[in-house]
Amino acid sequence: MKVLSISTDRKLFEDGSAVLQRSLEYSAKMQELHIVVFSLKSHDLEFKKIDNLHIHSTNSKSRLFYFFDALRISRKIIIREGFSPNSTVITCQDPFETGLVGYFLKKKFHLPLQLQIHTDFLSSYFTNNVLNKIRVFIASFVIPKADGLRVVSSVILDSLRSKFPNLNLHVDILPIFVDVERIFRFEKQFYTPEKIPNSVFVASRFTKEKRIDVAIEAFKKVITKDNNAQMTIIGDGPERKNIERKIRELNLGKSVNIEVWNNDVPENLYKKAEVFLLTSEFEGYGMTLIEAGAVGCSIVTTKVGIAQTGLFRDGFNAHVCPVGDVECLSEKLIDLITNEQKRKLFKERMQDSIRGTAISREEYVDRYVDLLKKLIKNV
């Protein structure tokens, strides 16, 4: 099987990155895997080839040219490599810009098309800006034209069934992979640092939909009850300056610390923090919730992504609040910070729940590849 993937993940060009490692594992079970990545010329990303994995940069002059450059490069790959419908699949990272590229390739070359849906784009919060409204329009056009969909949660599947009641194509649930086995194994084999008393941990991209401002406002109320509480926010992104301004405005400079994300910091902080906090408006899955739960953090989260499923039981193994509800979030943070017995109970129950749903890395790779093979068989 030959696979052409359209992606936006520039970490594919970083040696040692998790996404590159996964792609190598996928390609080991394929004849060829070509990935075309939306990227700017200024990113200075060069073509990368490792065995049968080929990673191509669009090297676009502007974001406006991502679509056209990806389409041009993909056409050349298909023609040069002799991709045919009975041996090739196109997979796109989203049903938006990359999905539109996939649609035109499918239309011209008659190759089966899989769209991957990682975010809950049918959430009312998703359309808070013009670009996302356009993306929903694109998705509504390309999804019915695909041959298969891979969604990361049952929440997204339910949304799709409601939006497209007559959808006649393969829809499969395959969550984002979290190496839970490694986390549990690491916890048993290596020293686990002591928890920092009264500590809250946030790990997120700094974008508007993550609502870090809500996390800060909720923590401000925590400080009024416990002035020894500390919050660490790890991440980066376009909202960084606004987040820093919010911290200054609420006079939280001594209680809130921002750290830049790297591959080693998060797991160590998960282990040290007593409570993990997520305040997003929407999520497709919520990988950090699984990571935090597996490591042993008690969790306070908005009702998004996987927190809307039966895995998260409010008041049993986590606290789940409505989106944007500062009062609820602050109340639940205080409840866990001040109650060691409940933190321990939530930790144990969540770890048990996660163990019951975890799959191995090998099984995950096999399932991912099988979803693509299935589309070829049905051509």
C-alpha positions in Angstrom: 0.0 0.0 0.0 1.2 3.5 -0.9 -0.1 6.5 1.1 -0.1 10.2 0.4 -0.8 12.3 3.4 -1.5 16.0 3.5 -0.5 17.6 6.8 0.1 20.8 8.7 2.4 19.3 11.3 5.9 20.8 10.9 7.3 18.8 13.7 7.7 16.0 11.1 10.9 17.7 10.2 12.3 17.6 13.7 14.5 14.6 14.5 13.3 12.7 17.5 9.8 14.3 17.5 6.9 12.0 18.5 5.0 12.6 15.2 8.1 11.7 13.2 8.5 8.5 15.2 4.9 7.5 14.6 5.2 8.2 10.9 8.2 5.9 10.7 6.3 3.2 12.4 3.4 3.7 10.0 5.7 3.7 6.9 7.3 0.4 8.1 3.9 -1.3 7.3 3.6 0.5 3.9 5.3 0.4 0.5 5.7 4.2 0.6 4.5 7.0 2.7 4.7 10.6 1.3 3.7 13.4 3.6 3.2 16.9 2.1 3.4 19.5 4.9 1.9 23.0 4.8 4.9 25.3 5.5 6.4 28.7 4.6 9.6 29.3 2.8 10.8 31.2 5.9 10.5 28.0 7.9 13.5 26.7 5.9 12.3 23.1 5.9 14.1 20.8 3.5 12.8 17.5 2.0 13.4 14.6 4.4 13.7 11.0 3.4 14.1 8.1 5.9 13.8 4.7 4.3 10.4 4.7 2.6 9.1 7.8 4.4 9.2 11.0 2.3 8.4 14.3 3.9 7.8 17.3 1.5 7.6 20.9 2.5 5.3 23.2 0.4 7.8 26.1 1.0 5.0 28.5 0.3 5.6 32.3 0.0 2.5 32.9 2.0 -0.2 30.9 3.9 -2.5 31.8 1.0 -0.5 29.5 -1.2 -0.5 26.4 1.1 -3.4 24.9 -0.8 -2.0 25.5 -4.3 1.5 24.4 -3.5 0.3 21.3 -1.7 -1.9 20.4 -4.7 1.0 21.0 -7.1 3.5 18.9 -5.2 1.0 16.1 -4.6 0.1 15.9 -8.3 3.8 15.5 -9.1 4.2 12.7 -6.5 1.1 10.8 -7.8 2.3 10.9 -11.4 6.0 10.3 -10.7 5.3 7.3 -8.4 2.5 5.9 -10.5 0.0 5.9 -7.7 -3.2 3.9 -8.7 -6.6 3.5 -7.0 -6.0 -0.2 -6.2 -2.8 0.4 -4.3 -2.9 4.0 -3.0 -4.8 6.0 -0.3 -4.9 9.8 0.3 -5.3 10.8 4.0 -5.7 14.4 5.1 -5.1 15.7 8.6 -8.3 17.7 8.7 -11.5 18.2 6.7 -10.6 21.8 6.1 -7.7 23.1 4.0 -5.8 19.8 3.8 -9.1 18.0 3.1 -9.8 20.3 0.2 -6.5 19.4 -1.3 -7.4 15.7 -0.9 -10.8 16.3 -2.5 -9.3 17.7 -5.7 -6.7 14.9 -5.8 -9.4 12.3 -5.4 -11.4 14.0 -8.2 -8.6 14.0 -10.7 -6.9 10.7 -9.9 -9.8 8.7 -8.6 -7.9 7.7 -5.4 -9.7 6.7 -2.2 -9.8 9.6 0.3 -9.7 9.5 4.1 -10.3 12.6 6.1 -9.2 12.7 9.8 -11.1 14.8 12.3 -9.2 15.7 15.4 -11.3 18.6 16.6 -15.0 19.1 17.4 -15.6 21.6 14.5 -19.3 21.3 15.0 -19.1 22.8 18.5 -20.8 26.3 18.6 -17.6 27.6 20.1 -15.6 26.6 17.0 -17.2 29.3 14.8 -16.2 32.2 17.0 -14.0 33.6 14.1 -14.4 34.1 10.4 -11.6 31.6 9.4 -13.3 28.8 11.3 -16.7 29.6 9.8 -15.1 29.2 6.4 -13.5 25.9 7.6 -16.9 24.5 8.6 -18.2 25.4 5.2 -15.3 23.5 3.5 -15.8 20.5 5.8 -19.5 20.4 5.0 -18.5 20.2 1.3 -15.7 17.7 1.4 -16.9 15.3 4.1 -19.7 13.7 2.0 -17.1 13.4 -0.9 -14.7 11.3 1.1 -14.5 7.5 1.2 -13.7 7.2 4.9 -13.4 9.3 8.1 -11.2 8.7 11.1 -12.5 10.6 14.2 -10.8 10.7 17.5 -13.8 10.4 19.8 -17.4 9.3 20.0 -18.3 12.9 20.7 -17.2 13.9 17.2 -18.9 10.9 15.7 -22.2 11.8 17.3 -21.9 15.4 16.0 -21.3 14.1 12.5 -24.3 11.8 12.6 -26.4 14.8 13.7 -25.0 17.1 11.0 -24.9 14.5 8.2 -27.8 12.0 8.9 -27.5 10.5 5.4 -23.7 10.1 5.4 -22.8 6.9 3.5 -19.1 6.2 4.2 -16.8 4.4 6.6 -16.5 6.3 9.9 -14.0 4.8 12.4 -13.0 6.0 15.9 -9.3 5.9 16.6 -8.3 8.2 19.5 -5.0 10.2 19.5 -2.3 7.9 20.7 -1.1 8.3 24.3 1.6 5.9 25.4 -0.2 5.0 28.6 1.8 1.7 29.0 5.1 3.7 29.0 3.7 6.2 31.5 2.6 3.4 33.9 5.8 1.5 33.4 7.9 4.7 34.1 5.9 5.4 37.2 6.8 2.0 38.6 10.5 1.9 37.6 11.7 5.4 38.3 11.7 7.8 41.1 8.5 9.9 41.3 9.1 13.4 42.7 7.0 14.6 45.6 3.9 16.6 44.9 4.3 20.3 45.3 1.7 21.4 47.9 -1.3 23.4 46.6 -0.1 23.2 43.0 -2.1 23.5 39.8 -0.8 22.6 36.4 -2.0 23.8 32.9 -0.4 22.4 29.7 -1.8 24.0 26.5 -1.2 25.8 23.3 -1.7 29.5 23.9 -4.6 30.1 21.6 -8.0 31.7 22.2 -10.1 28.6 22.3 -7.9 27.1 25.1 -9.3 29.9 27.4 -6.2 30.3 29.6 -7.7 33.6 30.7 -10.5 31.5 32.4 -7.9 29.3 34.1 -6.2 32.4 35.5 -9.5 34.0 36.7 -10.4 30.8 38.4 -7.0 30.6 40.1 -7.4 34.1 41.3 -10.4 33.0 43.3 -8.4 30.0 44.6 -5.7 32.5 45.9 -8.3 34.3 48.0 -8.9 31.0 49.8 -5.3 29.8 49.9 -2.6 32.3 49.2 0.0 29.5 49.2 -1.4 28.0 46.0 0.8 28.0 42.9 -0.1 27.5 39.2 2.3 26.5 36.4 1.2 27.2 32.9 3.3 25.4 30.2 3.0 26.2 26.5 3.4 28.9 23.9 1.5 30.5 21.1 -0.1 33.7 19.8 -2.0 34.5 23.0 1.2 34.5 25.2 1.3 38.3 25.6 -2.4 38.5 26.5 -1.9 35.7 29.1 1.1 37.6 30.6 -1.0 40.8 30.7 -3.9 38.9 32.5 -1.5 37.6 35.1 -0.2 41.2 35.8 -3.7 42.7 35.8 -4.8 40.2 38.5 -1.6 40.7 40.5 -0.7 37.0 40.2 3.0 37.4 39.3 4.2 35.6 42.4 1.7 32.8 42.2 1.5 32.0 38.5 4.6 30.8 36.5 4.8 30.4 32.7 7.2 27.8 31.2 7.9 27.0 27.6 7.0 23.5 26.5 9.7 21.0 25.7 9.7 17.2 25.4 10.8 16.6 29.0 9.1 19.1 31.2 5.4 18.1 31.0 5.6 14.6 32.5 7.8 15.8 35.3 5.3 18.6 36.1 2.3 16.3 35.9 4.0 14.2 38.5 4.7 17.2 40.8 1.3 19.0 40.5 -1.6 18.0 42.7 -4.3 19.2 40.2 -4.3 19.4 36.4 -6.6 22.0 35.0 -8.1 22.2 31.4 -10.3 25.1 30.4 -10.8 24.7 26.7 -14.0 25.8 24.8 -13.8 22.7 22.6 -11.5 19.7 22.1 -11.6 16.8 19.7 -10.0 14.5 22.2 -7.9 16.2 24.9 -4.7 14.2 25.0 -3.4 16.1 28.0 -6.3 14.8 30.1 -5.2 11.2 29.5 -1.6 12.1 30.1 -2.4 13.8 33.4 -4.7 11.1 34.5 -2.2 8.3 33.8 0.6 10.1 35.6 -1.5 10.6 38.7 -2.9 14.1 38.7 -6.4 14.7 39.9 -8.3 16.6 37.2 -10.6 19.6 36.9 -11.8 20.2 33.3 -14.4 21.8 31.2 -16.9 19.4 29.6 -15.0 19.1 26.2 -13.5 16.3 24.2 -13.1 13.0 26.0 -14.4 14.6 29.2 -17.8 14.4 27.6 -17.6 10.6 27.5 -18.2 7.9 30.1 -14.4 7.8 30.9 -14.8 11.0 32.9 -17.4 10.8 35.7 -18.0 14.0 37.4 -17.4 13.7 41.1 -16.2 10.2 40.8 -12.8 10.3 39.1 -12.7 14.0 38.0 -14.4 17.3 38.4 -16.1 18.4 35.1 -17.5 22.0 34.7 -19.4 23.8 32.0 -17.3 25.8 29.5 -16.3 29.2 30.8 -17.8 28.6 34.3 -15.1 30.4 36.5 -17.1 29.8 39.7 -17.4 26.1 39.1 -13.7 25.7 38.2 -12.4 27.7 41.2 -14.7 25.8 43.5 -13.5 22.4 42.3 -9.9 23.5 42.4 -10.3 24.5 46.0 -12.1 21.2 46.7 -9.2 19.1 45.5 -6.3 21.3 46.7 -7.7 21.2 50.3 -8.7 17.5 50.2 -5.8 15.0 50.0 -8.1 12.0 50.4 -10.3 13.0 47.5 -7.2 13.7 45.3 -5.9 10.3 46.0 -9.3 8.7 45.3 -9.7 10.6 42.0 -6.1 9.6 41.0 -6.7 5.9 41.6 -10.1 5.8 40.0 -8.9 7.7 36.9 -5.8 5.5 36.5 -8.1 2.4 36.7 -10.4 3.9 34.0 -7.5 4.7 31.7 -6.0 1.2 32.1 -9.2 -0.3 31.0 -9.2 1.6 27.6 -5.4 1.7 26.8 -3.9 0.0 23.8 -0.3 -0.7 23.0 1.8 1.3 20.5 2.0 -1.7 18.2 -1.8 -2.3 18.2 -2.4 1.4 17.6 -0.1 1.4 14.5 -1.8 -1.7 13.2 -5.3 -0.2 13.6 -4.2 3.1 11.9 -2.8 1.2 8.9 -5.8 -1.1 8.7 -8.2 1.8 8.4 -6.3 2.9 5.2 -6.1 -0.6 3.8 -9.8 -1.0 4.2 -10.4 1.9 1.8 -8.4 0.3 -0.9 -10.3 -3.0 -0.6 -13.6 -1.1 -1.1 -12.5 0.8 -4.2 
